[in-house]
Amino acid sequence: MLKANNKKICIVVSSLGKGGAERSSGLLSQMLYDAGYDVHVVSVLNDIEFPYKGKLLNLGELKDQNDSSFGRWQRLRILKKYLKTHNFDYIIDNRTRIGFIKEFIISQFIFNPKKTIYCIRSFKTEKYINPNRVLGRLLYSNSYKIVGVSKAIAEKVKADYSFKNVISIYNSIPLETNNTKLETKNDYILFFGRLDDEVKNISLLIEAYSKSELPKHQVNLKILGEGNDLEKLKNQVETLKLESNVEFLGYNPNPSEIVKSALFTVLTSRYEGFPRSILESLALGTPVVSVDCNSGPNEIIQNNFNGLLVENHNLEALAEAMTNLFTDKDLYLHCKQNSQLSIAQFSEAEIIKQWQSILN
């Protein structure tokens, strides 16, 4: 039951499907709802896949019907009316925000700046704030809060724009309570995420895997996800003659069992925000080998404690780390035993306290 006189929160998302940022938005709606807030979710796209709680306004259905200039204007009018009707205490905007004129209209005339919290979910901050310092400040300096999902993002935004309203709140993770070990040989390592090589740099992972000792020991590499670079990556595997060692699994919205059964997971991104795949892996008791990209991995992974952190774009170091975590059984067990323990600070109970501190 909702509490009497509870605050009304509107979470605006690009969608609730496919990516880690979208999954985090759905999880935030559940946390706030369970904490007693009256939650509404507005989705720009008609892609509703991940769990959420609260009332949903799916603008994407209207976009599918009419995406002309008139249709876009109509959706803005519907959104403005919806926000006015419900008189929300706060709007949490999780969208990517590109295009000055559109975002000027939204930030100054659709949203109430004094009640709006803008989230930045990538170290590539120009996807969320206009890269022009003057225009960025014009759009967002009068907002209630700007929330970076990592400390590195928050510091970058403060430095670039001199905002006074920036804080960091991490993405949360539900901690796995049933940690029963599955009956598997743990004969594979895993990448899971979007197959976008410009961001995720999966080609670096495949090449490092080929140079590691893992193929010789029949420890395979599984790649779980979908994206535009699937054929490119398959061609790379063929060129390196790794067809019998590398398996492409396709997209799975609930990869927990596959993650849990992996020896370890690997992240090789050029940049991130606060990588959900690392949190999900550690929550399931699976250590991680990650490059030290901006931003997030070095705020989650403690080297040689819950995984291994290596210099980004360093092929030899990555191959060596993958080999070491497999061959050094004491190191592996140490990292595995510490995996869940190491992310207690990212639990829903801890993160909701930080949201409550700004919403109350």
Beta strands, then each sheet from edge to edge (+ up, - down):
strand 1: 8-13
strand 2: 38-43
strand 3: 55-58
strand 4: 90-93
strand 5: 116-120
strand 6: 145-148
strand 7: 166-168
strand 8: 188-192
strand 9: 220-224
strand 10: 246-250
strand 11: 265-267
strand 12: 288-291
strand 13: 307-310
sheet 1: 3+ 2+ 1+ 4+ 5+ 6+ 7+
sheet 2: 8+ 9+ 10+
sheet 3: 11+ 12+ 13+
end
